[in-house]
Amino acid sequence: MEDLRENPLVIETTRERDRISAFIGTSLKSLKRDGAVVGLSGGIDSAVAVALCVESLGQDKVIGLLLPERESNPMSLEYAQKHAARLGIRYECIDITPVLEKIGTYIKRDEVIRSMFPSYRPDDKIKLSLPADLLARDALNIYSLSIIRGEDLVFRSRLTKEQLGSIVAATNTKQRTRMLHLYYWAEKHNYIVCGTTNRSELVQGFFVKYGDGGVDIEPLAHLYKTQVYQLAAALDVPQEIILRPPSPDTFSKAVSDEEFYFRMPYDRLDPLLWAWERKLTPAEAGKILGLSEDQVIRVFRDFAAKYRSAQHLLMIPPALDILPSGGLP
């Protein structure tokens, strides 16, 4: 049995850098493209992905796109600009707010919020979150909406399936609008769109289909989030990005990945996910990680549910056989 005490999540960063750089270069050649476009969020995944693209292709063949909207954290733009300038790549900043306003992103979402809280104001901050700390207690993955006015929580309520679906459908247009811009710039320059999704996100479906999941290559998809941090240190990614709490940066009030989706920090999540993927029993994983069997059972159940829900995000759209009976010539 593989043993987490042997630190299988620790990677040899020099070897991994070389391996990913070769993958990026080979992908470029096979797709007959001339460079790469990366969406820069000011977070660690995009910072590592763009640095690896520069290592593989050179700074002149990489474009960074900064795609803020009116609810983005201002630090996201600042960190992304600094990192792009430090790497010496061309970067473009495009505010996607006007597009989102035109397609009704904010209005459609706010209609749902006002149906729950009629005194909701345009300057109120909002966030969605799941019950805290899956390791501490069992709870269903039911989202709550929080509204913050100034420094005060003025409203908090669980969301029905219909309310959640309406808010998520509106909010996901942010990621899908970014994808449109990434492909415009990629096709304009005959570049690929380089994705930034890591394995912790990919396995559990923490990405938007045809949004941040709409890319040509995923150079980080084999790495757990904690391994991305190891690469970030080796690539000399700025400390302000490394130390920044991971966040989807989707709502007007900051919410961490832990609050919004995973219900535990990555240093707990990744060893458990590693154990689950390798089919360790809850008793085996609990003994290695210092957790009770009941805790691991809860987490593994959550992993399995999210994994099942994520399968359609990874699939090529199903279709009937449209090839001639003999196949292609």
Secondary structure by P-SEA (a helix, b strand, c coil): cccccccccccaaaaaaaaaaaaaaaaaaaaccccccccccccaaaaaaaaaaaaccccccbbbbbbbcccccaaaaaaaaaaaaaabbbbbbbbaaaaaaaaaaaaaaaaaaaaacccccccbbbbccccccccccccccbbbbbbbccccccbbbbbcaaaaaaaaaaaaaaaaaaaaaaaaaaaaacbbbbbbccaaaaaaccccccccccccccccccccaaaaaaaaaaaccccccccccccccccccccccccccccccaaaaaaaaaaaaacccaaaaaaaacccaaaaaaaaaaaaaaaaaaccccccccccccccccccc
